[in-house]
Amino acid sequence: MQSEKRYRELFRSMNDMFVAVKVSYFVVELVYDKGGKPVDVIYRDANSATEWLLGKTKAQIIGKSRKELFGDVKDDFPERFD
């Protein structure tokens, strides 16, 4: 009986988790270096899930580059949007 109760609690919590999923959408403008390589992005629009994921308000995000928001990030994020 105890295992059935734990199973039901697990199942209920899984449903709660799927209901809470947020999808992040944003629009970015690529920033290129002199050689034409994408090196940064500027956020032009973002939804509430993006605000939640980044921990910043839309007003803090829009018009800012990743470098301005997060410092010198080393990854392939800009290249993925090129």
N, C-alpha and C positions, 0 to 999 in steps of 0.2 A: 504494500500500500504506500509506503514512504517513497519508493522509487517512482511510482505513478504520479505522486504529488510533485516530485522534483521535475519529472518530465513535463507535466502540465505548466509548471512555473517557467521552465525554459522555453517552451513553445510560446507562451504569452509574451515573454520578454523579447523573443525574436520578432514577433509581430510589431511590438512597440518600436523596435529598432528600425524596421523597414518603413514605418510611418514617418519616422524622424529624419529620413534621408533627405538631404538638400542637394540640389543640382546647381553648380556654379556656372554662370554665364557671364562673359565679359567681352568687350570689344577693345582691341589694342591697335595701336599704330606702331609699326616697326621703326626702329632707329638704326641706321647703318653707319659703319665707319667709312673712312675715305676709300677703302678697297672694295666697298660694296657688301661687306659681311654684316649681317644683322647682329647687333651687340646689346640692344636694349629694347624695351617696349614702353609706350606711353598708354596708360589706361584712358579710354574714351567713354566707356560705359561699363556698368557692373550691376548685377542684381544683388538682392539681399543675402543670398547664399555666399557670394563672393565676399561681401562685407564680413560675414560671420567667419569664413575661412581665413581671411587676411587679418581679422581683428581690427579693422578700420572702418570708418563710415564712408559712404559713397562720396561725400564732400572731401574727405581726406585722400581718396583714391583717384578720382577723376582729374585728368590733366597732369598727373604725376608719373614719372618713370619708375620702373622697378628699382633703379639705383637710388632715386630719391626716397623711396619708401623703405627699402631694405638694405641699402648699402651695396657694396660691390659683390654681387652674387655671381658665382662661377657655375654655370650650368648651360644646357643647350636650349633653354626655354625660347629665346628669340628665334633661333634657327628652326625650331619646330613650326613656327608660324610663317616662315619665309616661303 
